């Protein structure tokens, strides 16, 4: 997949399904003990599992560490999420 201009390198390192270290994260959209949703340059990344905790978050560097038991990781399109963040007037005058 081509890297978009202005995007950061995106890496995901999962160790023993107990600790995930991610880079290239724009923001953490939502999180609870069963799911963490992150906006990355490559799409929305959803981690599902048990006892999940965001142990470290650096928005400036785009780094996130998640601990707990990871059951699944899935990417999806982030276009709808990005459009929802646009102002009312931008969407109105298209």
N, CA, C and O atoms as a printed pandas DataFrame, in Angstrom:
     atom_number atom_name residue_name chain_id  residue_number  x_coord  y_coord  z_coord
0              1         N          UNK        A               1    0.849   -1.181    0.000
1              2        CA          UNK        A               1    0.000    0.000    0.000
2              3         C          UNK        A               1    0.886    1.233    0.000
3              4         O          UNK        A               1    1.870    1.290    0.738
4              5         N          UNK        A               2    0.552    2.213   -0.812
5              6        CA          UNK        A               2    1.355    3.418   -0.871
6              7         C          UNK        A               2    1.142    4.265    0.367
7              8         O          UNK        A               2    0.045    4.343    0.920
8              9         N          UNK        A               3    2.228    4.894    0.782
9             10        CA          UNK        A               3    2.138    5.776    1.936
10            11         C          UNK        A               3    1.754    7.163    1.452
11            12         O          UNK        A               3    2.361    7.675    0.512
12            13         N          UNK        A               4    0.774    7.772    2.065
13            14        CA          UNK        A               4    0.316    9.099    1.686
14            15         C          UNK        A               4    1.320   10.133    2.158
15            16         O          UNK        A               4    2.011    9.926    3.155
16            17         N          UNK        A               5    1.404   11.261    1.435
17            18        CA          UNK        A               5    2.333   12.307    1.837
18            19         C          UNK        A               5    1.900   12.897    3.172
19            20         O          UNK        A               5    0.710   13.096    3.420
20            21         N          UNK        A               6    2.859   13.169    4.012
21            22        CA          UNK        A               6    2.565   13.730    5.325
22            23         C          UNK        A               6    2.196   12.692    6.366
23            24         O          UNK        A               6    1.952   13.039    7.522
24            25         N          UNK        A               7    2.150   11.435    5.982
25            26        CA          UNK        A               7    1.780   10.407    6.942
26            27         C          UNK        A               7    3.029    9.871    7.633
27            28         O          UNK        A               7    4.134    9.938    7.096
28            29         N          UNK        A               8    2.833    9.351    8.807
29            30        CA          UNK        A               8    3.930    8.759    9.573
30            31         C          UNK        A               8    3.997    7.270    9.290
31            32         O          UNK        A               8    2.998    6.664    8.903
32            33         N          UNK        A               9    5.166    6.677    9.479
33            34        CA          UNK        A               9    5.234    5.221    9.338
34            35         C          UNK        A               9    4.305    4.553   10.351
35            36         O          UNK        A               9    4.218    4.981   11.502
36            37         N          UNK        A              10    3.626    3.520    9.922
37            38        CA          UNK        A              10    2.680    2.823   10.803
38            39         C          UNK        A              10    3.229    1.428   11.080
39            40         O          UNK        A              10    3.454    0.645   10.157
40            41         N          UNK        A              11    3.439    1.129   12.342
41            42        CA          UNK        A              11    3.879   -0.205   12.739
42            43         C          UNK        A              11    2.978   -0.714   13.850
43            44         O          UNK        A              11    2.402    0.055   14.619
44            45         N          UNK        A              12    2.877   -2.024   13.909
45            46        CA          UNK        A              12    2.102   -2.668   14.956
46            47         C          UNK        A              12    2.887   -3.885   15.423
47            48         O          UNK        A              12    3.137   -4.806   14.644
48            49         N          UNK        A              13    3.268   -3.888   16.672
49            50        CA          UNK        A              13    4.020   -4.993   17.248
50            51         C          UNK        A              13    3.184   -5.595   18.365
51            52         O          UNK        A              13    2.850   -4.914   19.335
52            53         N          UNK        A              14    2.847   -6.869   18.229
53            54        CA          UNK        A              14    2.042   -7.567   19.228
54            55         C          UNK        A              14    2.886   -8.674   19.838
55            56         O          UNK        A              14    3.370   -9.560   19.133
56            57         N          UNK        A              15    3.056   -8.617   21.145
57            58        CA          UNK        A              15    3.892   -9.596   21.841
58            59         C          UNK        A              15    3.023  -10.496   22.710
59            60         O          UNK        A              15    2.389  -10.039   23.661
60            61         N          UNK        A              16    3.003  -11.796   22.367
61            62        CA          UNK        A              16    2.285  -12.815   23.144
62            63         C          UNK        A              16    0.821  -12.472   23.401
63            64         O          UNK        A              16    0.260  -12.874   24.420
64            65         N          UNK        A              17    0.206  -11.741   22.494
65            66        CA          UNK        A              17   -1.190  -11.310   22.629
66            67         C          UNK        A              17   -1.458  -10.535   23.918
67            68         O          UNK        A              17   -2.614  -10.365   24.307
68            69         N          UNK        A              18   -0.400  -10.063   24.583
69            70        CA          UNK        A              18   -0.570   -9.387   25.870
70            71         C          UNK        A              18   -0.160   -7.918   25.835
71            72         O          UNK        A              18   -0.555   -7.156   26.718
72            73         N          UNK        A              19    0.618   -7.502   24.842
73            74        CA          UNK        A              19    1.067   -6.124   24.758
74            75         C          UNK        A              19    1.185   -5.724   23.296
75            76         O          UNK        A              19    1.818   -6.424   22.506
76            77         N          UNK        A              20    0.575   -4.597   22.936
77            78        CA          UNK        A              20    0.645   -4.079   21.574
78            79         C          UNK        A              20    1.305   -2.709   21.619
79            80         O          UNK        A              20    0.926   -1.851   22.416
80            81         N          UNK        A              21    2.299   -2.513   20.753
81            82        CA          UNK        A              21    2.979   -1.227   20.603
82            83         C          UNK        A              21    2.712   -0.749   19.185
83            84         O          UNK        A              21    3.048   -1.439   18.223
84            85         N          UNK        A              22    2.105    0.437   19.049
85            86        CA          UNK        A              22    1.711    0.941   17.737
86            87         C          UNK        A              22    2.306    2.320   17.495
87            88         O          UNK        A              22    2.437    3.125   18.416
88            89         N          UNK        A              23    2.665    2.579   16.240
89            90        CA          UNK        A              23    3.097    3.917   15.828
90            91         C          UNK        A              23    2.251    4.325   14.632
91            92         O          UNK        A              23    1.596    3.486   14.013
92            93         N          UNK        A              24    2.265    5.614   14.309
93            94        CA          UNK        A              24    1.476    6.115   13.194
94            95         C          UNK        A              24    0.012    6.285   13.538
95            96         O          UNK        A              24   -0.846    6.240   12.656
96            97         N          UNK        A              25   -0.282    6.481   14.818
97            98        CA          UNK        A              25   -1.659    6.651   15.281
98            99         C          UNK        A              25   -1.975    8.141   15.362
99           100         O          UNK        A              25   -1.257    8.894   16.021
100          101         N          UNK        A              26   -3.038    8.565   14.700
101          102        CA          UNK        A              26   -3.452    9.970   14.754
102          103         C          UNK        A              26   -4.171   10.302   16.061
103          104         O          UNK        A              26   -3.918   11.337   16.677
104          105         N          UNK        A              27   -5.072    9.405   16.473
105          106        CA          UNK        A              27   -5.777    9.607   17.736
106          107         C          UNK        A              27   -6.454    8.313   18.166
107          108         O          UNK        A              27   -6.735    7.434   17.351
108          109         N          UNK        A              28   -6.707    8.221   19.463
109          110        CA          UNK        A              28   -7.500    7.114   19.990
110          111         C          UNK        A              28   -8.939    7.606   19.986
111          112         O          UNK        A              28   -9.284    8.551   20.697
112          113         N          UNK        A              29   -9.776    6.961   19.182
113          114        CA          UNK        A              29  -11.166    7.377   19.007
114          115         C          UNK        A              29  -11.994    6.997   20.219
115          116         O          UNK        A              29  -12.753    7.815   20.738
116          117         N          UNK        A              30  -11.852    5.749   20.677
117          118        CA          UNK        A              30  -12.574    5.285   21.856
118          119         C          UNK        A              30  -11.852    4.082   22.438
119          120         O          UNK        A              30  -11.103    3.385   21.753
120          121         N          UNK        A              31  -12.100    3.862   23.719
121          122        CA          UNK        A              31  -11.514    2.678   24.350
122          123         C          UNK        A              31  -12.300    2.307   25.592
123          124         O          UNK        A              31  -12.844    3.165   26.286
124          125         N          UNK        A              32  -12.346    1.019   25.855
125          126        CA          UNK        A              32  -12.860    0.475   27.100
126          127         C          UNK        A              32  -12.119   -0.837   27.331
127          128         O          UNK        A              32  -11.165   -1.139   26.614
128          129         N          UNK        A              33  -12.536   -1.605   28.301
129          130        CA          UNK        A              33  -11.771   -2.809   28.647
130          131         C          UNK        A              33  -11.888   -3.923   27.609
131          132         O          UNK        A              33  -11.137   -4.896   27.669
132          133         N          UNK        A              34  -12.823   -3.800   26.650
133          134        CA          UNK        A              34  -13.016   -4.833   25.630
134          135         C          UNK        A              34  -12.629   -4.413   24.218
135          136         O          UNK        A              34  -12.540   -5.259   23.328
136          137         N          UNK        A              35  -12.394   -3.100   23.994
137          138        CA          UNK        A              35  -12.132   -2.631   22.641
138          139         C          UNK        A              35  -11.383   -1.294   22.662
139          140         O          UNK        A              35  -11.676   -0.419   23.476
140          141         N          UNK        A              36  -10.414   -1.154   21.756
141          142        CA          UNK        A              36   -9.700    0.104   21.556
142          143         C          UNK        A              36   -9.769    0.422   20.072
143          144         O          UNK        A              36   -9.379   -0.401   19.243
144          145         N          UNK        A              37  -10.267    1.621   19.720
145          146        CA          UNK        A              37  -10.381    2.046   18.331
146          147         C          UNK        A              37   -9.452    3.233   18.121
147          148         O          UNK        A              37   -9.525    4.232   18.836
148          149         N          UNK        A              38   -8.557    3.103   17.107
149          150        CA          UNK        A              38   -7.578    4.144   16.816
150          151         C          UNK        A              38   -7.666    4.572   15.364
151          152         O          UNK        A              38   -7.892    3.746   14.479
152          153         N          UNK        A              39   -7.489    5.870   15.115
153          154        CA          UNK        A              39   -7.446    6.408   13.764
154          155         C          UNK        A              39   -5.986    6.444   13.330
155          156         O          UNK        A              39   -5.169    7.123   13.952
156          157         N          UNK        A              40   -5.653    5.715   12.261
157          158        CA          UNK        A              40   -4.294    5.706   11.719
158          159         C          UNK        A              40   -4.346    6.224   10.291
159          160         O          UNK        A              40   -5.429    6.384    9.728
160          161         N          UNK        A              41   -3.189    6.487    9.703
161          162        CA          UNK        A              41   -3.140    6.924    8.318
162          163         C          UNK        A              41   -3.638    5.841    7.362
163          164         O          UNK        A              41   -4.018    6.145    6.232
164          165         N          UNK        A              42   -3.640    4.596    7.797
165          166        CA          UNK        A              42   -4.054    3.486    6.946
166          167         C          UNK        A              42   -5.477    3.019    7.214
167          168         O          UNK        A              42   -5.921    2.033    6.626
168          169         N          UNK        A              43   -6.194    3.705    8.087
169          170        CA          UNK        A              43   -7.578    3.349    8.389
170          171         C          UNK        A              43   -7.813    3.258    9.882
171          172         O          UNK        A              43   -6.891    3.430   10.678
172          173         N          UNK        A              44   -9.058    2.985   10.259
173          174        CA          UNK        A              44   -9.378    2.778   11.668
174          175         C          UNK        A              44   -8.894    1.388   12.070
175          176         O          UNK        A              44   -9.164    0.410   11.374
176          177         N          UNK        A              45   -8.195    1.301   13.168
177          178        CA          UNK        A              45   -7.703    0.030   13.686
178          179         C          UNK        A              45   -8.455   -0.273   14.969
179          180         O          UNK        A              45   -8.455    0.530   15.902
180          181         N          UNK        A              46   -9.098   -1.438   15.015
181          182        CA          UNK        A              46   -9.864   -1.862   16.182
182          183         C          UNK        A              46   -9.193   -3.071   16.809
183          184         O          UNK        A              46   -9.016   -4.099   16.156
184          185         N          UNK        A              47   -8.819   -2.946   18.083
185          186        CA          UNK        A              47   -8.303   -4.068   18.859
186          187         C          UNK        A              47   -9.414   -4.515   19.780
187          188         O          UNK        A              47   -9.999   -3.696   20.489
188          189         N          UNK        A              48   -9.717   -5.811   19.782
189          190        CA          UNK        A              48  -10.726   -6.366   20.676
190          191         C          UNK        A              48  -10.053   -7.388   21.577
191          192         O          UNK        A              48   -9.121   -8.082   21.172
192          193         N          UNK        A              49  -10.547   -7.466   22.811
193          194        CA          UNK        A              49   -9.975   -8.416   23.749
194          195         C          UNK        A              49  -10.577   -8.273   25.121
195          196         O          UNK        A              49  -11.727   -7.864   25.275
196          197         N          UNK        A              50   -9.773   -8.621   26.131
197          198        CA          UNK        A              50  -10.224   -8.569   27.524
198          199         C          UNK        A              50   -9.210   -7.789   28.347
199          200         O          UNK        A              50   -8.004   -7.878   28.114
200          201         N          UNK        A              51   -9.708   -7.027   29.308
201          202        CA          UNK        A              51   -8.873   -6.244   30.225
202          203         C          UNK        A              51   -7.882   -5.359   29.486
203          204         O          UNK        A              51   -6.719   -5.263   29.877
204          205         N          UNK        A              52   -8.342   -4.706   28.408
205          206        CA          UNK        A              52   -7.470   -3.834   27.626
206          207         C          UNK        A              52   -7.301   -2.492   28.323
207          208         O          UNK        A              52   -8.261   -1.914   28.833
208          209         N          UNK        A              53   -6.064   -2.008   28.334
209          210        CA          UNK        A              53   -5.733   -0.716   28.939
210          211         C          UNK        A              53   -4.768    0.020   28.030
211          212         O          UNK        A              53   -3.798   -0.566   27.550
212          213         N          UNK        A              54   -5.025    1.304   27.787
213          214        CA          UNK        A              54   -4.075    2.137   27.058
214          215         C          UNK        A              54   -3.053    2.587   28.092
215          216         O          UNK        A              54   -3.309    3.496   28.881
216          217         N          UNK        A              55   -1.891    1.937   28.077
217          218        CA          UNK        A              55   -0.889    2.205   29.115
218          219         C          UNK        A              55   -0.017    3.401   28.781
219          220         O          UNK        A              55    0.543    4.025   29.683
220          221         N          UNK        A              56    0.110    3.738   27.488
221          222        CA          UNK        A              56    0.903    4.912   27.095
222          223         C          UNK        A              56    0.307    5.485   25.823
223          224         O          UNK        A              56   -0.028    4.750   24.894
224          225         N          UNK        A              57    0.176    6.816   25.789
225          226        CA          UNK        A              57   -0.349    7.507   24.615
226          227         C          UNK        A              57    0.472    8.766   24.401
227          228         O          UNK        A              57    0.548    9.620   25.284
228          229         N          UNK        A              58    1.085    8.882   23.231
229          230        CA          UNK        A              58    1.821   10.080   22.849
230          231         C          UNK        A              58    1.246   10.569   21.533
231          232         O          UNK        A              58    1.611   10.069   20.469
232          233         N          UNK        A              59    0.348   11.543   21.598
233          234        CA          UNK        A              59   -0.310   12.052   20.406
234          235         C          UNK        A              59    0.694   12.741   19.491
235          236         O          UNK        A              59    0.605   12.616   18.270
236          237         N          UNK        A              60    1.649   13.466   20.069
237          238        CA          UNK        A              60    2.646   14.180   19.269
238          239         C          UNK        A              60    3.476   13.209   18.427
239          240         O          UNK        A              60    3.750   13.486   17.259
240          241         N          UNK        A              61    3.871   12.094   18.998
241          242        CA          UNK        A              61    4.679   11.099   18.292
242          243         C          UNK        A              61    3.824   10.071   17.564
243          244         O          UNK        A              61    4.327    9.348   16.704
244          245         N          UNK        A              62    2.533    9.995   17.898
245          246        CA          UNK        A              62    1.651    9.024   17.279
246          247         C          UNK        A              62    1.877    7.615   17.787
247          248         O          UNK        A              62    1.720    6.649   17.040
248          249         N          UNK        A              63    2.247    7.490   19.059
249          250        CA          UNK        A              63    2.559    6.184   19.640
250          251         C          UNK        A              63    1.536    5.802   20.703
251          252         O          UNK        A              63    1.100    6.634   21.498
252          253         N          UNK        A              64    1.161    4.513   20.699
253          254        CA          UNK        A              64    0.198    3.994   21.662
254          255         C          UNK        A              64    0.669    2.620   22.118
255          256         O          UNK        A              64    1.100    1.804   21.303
256          257         N          UNK        A              65    0.589    2.366   23.414
257          258        CA          UNK        A              65    0.849    1.042   23.974
258          259         C          UNK        A              65   -0.433    0.553   24.636
259          260         O          UNK        A              65   -1.059    1.274   25.412
260          261         N          UNK        A              66   -0.812   -0.677   24.320
261          262        CA          UNK        A              66   -2.019   -1.282   24.879
262          263         C          UNK        A              66   -1.627   -2.596   25.546
263          264         O          UNK        A              66   -0.899   -3.403   24.968
264          265         N          UNK        A              67   -2.120   -2.804   26.779
265          266        CA          UNK        A              67   -1.878   -4.061   27.477
266          267         C          UNK        A              67   -3.207   -4.765   27.712
267          268         O          UNK        A              67   -4.263   -4.133   27.694
268          269         N          UNK        A              68   -3.152   -6.065   27.932
269          270        CA          UNK        A              68   -4.335   -6.885   28.133
270          271         C          UNK        A              68   -4.271   -8.081   27.197
271          272         O          UNK        A              68   -3.235   -8.332   26.582
272          273         N          UNK        A              69   -5.352   -8.809   27.086
273          274        CA          UNK        A              69   -5.411   -9.964   26.197
274          275         C          UNK        A              69   -6.055   -9.541   24.883
275          276         O          UNK        A              69   -7.238   -9.204   24.850
276          277         N          UNK        A              70   -5.280   -9.558   23.801
277          278        CA          UNK        A              70   -5.780   -9.155   22.489
278          279         C          UNK        A              70   -6.342  -10.384   21.775
279          280         O          UNK        A              70   -5.639  -11.374   21.573
280          281         N          UNK        A              71   -7.619  -10.307   21.395
281          282        CA          UNK        A              71   -8.273  -11.398   20.677
282          283         C          UNK        A              71   -8.281  -11.166   19.170
283          284         O          UNK        A              71   -8.183  -12.118   18.395
284          285         N          UNK        A              72   -8.398   -9.894   18.746
285          286        CA          UNK        A              72   -8.417   -9.616   17.311
286          287         C          UNK        A              72   -7.972   -8.186   17.035
287          288         O          UNK        A              72   -8.061   -7.300   17.885
288          289         N          UNK        A              73   -7.484   -7.997   15.799
289          290        CA          UNK        A              73   -7.105   -6.677   15.294
290          291         C          UNK        A              73   -7.690   -6.574   13.894
291          292         O          UNK        A              73   -7.522   -7.483   13.082
292          293         N          UNK        A              74   -8.380   -5.465   13.603
293          294        CA          UNK        A              74   -8.992   -5.315   12.287
294          295         C          UNK        A              74   -8.916   -3.858   11.839
295          296         O          UNK        A              74   -9.118   -2.935   12.629
296          297         N          UNK        A              75   -8.617   -3.673   10.544
297          298        CA          UNK        A              75   -8.613   -2.349    9.936
298          299         C          UNK        A              75   -9.917   -2.148    9.175
299          300         O          UNK        A              75  -10.485   -3.090    8.623
300          301         N          UNK        A              76  -10.379   -0.897    9.159
301          302        CA          UNK        A              76  -11.543   -0.531    8.361
302          303         C          UNK        A              76  -11.315    0.882    7.836
303          304         O          UNK        A              76  -10.397    1.577    8.272
304          305         N          UNK        A              77  -12.148    1.294    6.905
305          306        CA          UNK        A              77  -12.010    2.614    6.308
306          307         C          UNK        A              77  -12.258    3.693    7.360
307          308         O          UNK        A              77  -13.144    3.562    8.204
308          309         N          UNK        A              78  -11.461    4.761    7.295
309          310        CA          UNK        A              78  -11.671    5.866    8.235
310          311         C          UNK        A              78  -12.289    7.074    7.545
311          312         O          UNK        A              78  -12.349    8.151    8.138
312          313         N          UNK        A              79  -12.751    6.921    6.302
313          314        CA          UNK        A              79  -13.327    8.049    5.575
314          315         C          UNK        A              79  -14.581    8.583    6.243
315          316         O          UNK        A              79  -14.733    9.799    6.365
316          317         N          UNK        A              80  -15.475    7.723    6.675
317          318        CA          UNK        A              80  -16.707    8.171    7.331
318          319         C          UNK        A              80  -16.387    8.876    8.634
319          320         O          UNK        A              80  -17.020    9.876    8.975
320          321         N          UNK        A              81  -15.399    8.359    9.372
321          322        CA          UNK        A              81  -15.003    8.991   10.630
322          323         C          UNK        A              81  -14.432   10.381   10.374
323          324         O          UNK        A              81  -14.757   11.326   11.093
324          325         N          UNK        A              82  -13.588   10.511    9.361
325          326        CA          UNK        A              82  -12.981   11.813    9.045
326          327         C          UNK        A              82  -14.029   12.812    8.583
327          328         O          UNK        A              82  -13.978   13.981    8.966
328          329         N          UNK        A              83  -14.994   12.362    7.753
329          330        CA          UNK        A              83  -16.045   13.254    7.274
330          331         C          UNK        A              83  -16.936   13.706    8.414
331          332         O          UNK        A              83  -17.423   14.836    8.397
332          333         N          UNK        A              84  -17.161   12.859    9.398
333          334        CA          UNK        A              84  -17.995   13.236   10.543
334          335         C          UNK        A              84  -17.339   14.355   11.335
335          336         O          UNK        A              84  -18.034   15.126   11.997
336          337         N          UNK        A              85  -16.024   14.461   11.284
337          338        CA          UNK        A              85  -15.303   15.503   12.005
338          339         C          UNK        A              85  -15.266   16.832   11.275
339          340         O          UNK        A              85  -14.850   17.836   11.853
340          341         N          UNK        A              86  -15.692   16.864   10.012
341          342        CA          UNK        A              86  -15.696   18.111    9.265
342          343         C          UNK        A              86  -16.801   19.021    9.777
343          344         O          UNK        A              86  -17.790   18.569   10.354
344          345         N          UNK        A              87  -16.608   20.299    9.553
345          346        CA          UNK        A              87  -17.611   21.244   10.012
346          347         C          UNK        A              87  -18.888   21.128    9.187
347          348         O          UNK        A              87  -18.888   20.607    8.072
348          349         N          UNK        A              88  -19.949   21.619    9.756
349          350        CA          UNK        A              88  -21.255   21.595    9.102
350          351         C          UNK        A              88  -21.209   22.327    7.766
351          352         O          UNK        A              88  -21.791   21.860    6.787
352          353         N          UNK        A              89  -20.518   23.476    7.714
353          354        CA          UNK        A              89  -20.482   24.280    6.509
354          355         C          UNK        A              89  -19.681   23.622    5.396
355          356         O          UNK        A              89  -20.031   23.772    4.225
356          357         N          UNK        A              90  -18.631   22.908    5.720
357          358        CA          UNK        A              90  -17.855   22.203    4.704
358          359         C          UNK        A              90  -18.722   21.137    4.047
359          360         O          UNK        A              90  -18.704   20.988    2.825
360          361         N          UNK        A              91  -19.478   20.399    4.846
361          362        CA          UNK        A              91  -20.360   19.370    4.283
362          363         C          UNK        A              91  -21.535   19.990    3.532
363          364         O          UNK        A              91  -22.003   19.417    2.548
364          365         N          UNK        A              92  -22.020   21.147    3.977
365          366        CA          UNK        A              92  -23.164   21.801    3.372
366          367         C          UNK        A              92  -22.847   22.331    1.984
367          368         O          UNK        A              92  -23.675   22.217    1.080
368          369         N          UNK        A              93  -21.667   22.908    1.795
369          370        CA          UNK        A              93  -21.330   23.579    0.534
370          371         C          UNK        A              93  -20.507   22.733   -0.416
371          372         O          UNK        A              93  -19.705   23.285   -1.170
372          373         N          UNK        A              94  -20.664   21.447   -0.415
373          374        CA          UNK        A              94  -19.992   20.585   -1.392
374          375         C          UNK        A              94  -20.721   20.579   -2.683
375          376         O          UNK        A              94  -20.302   19.908   -3.626
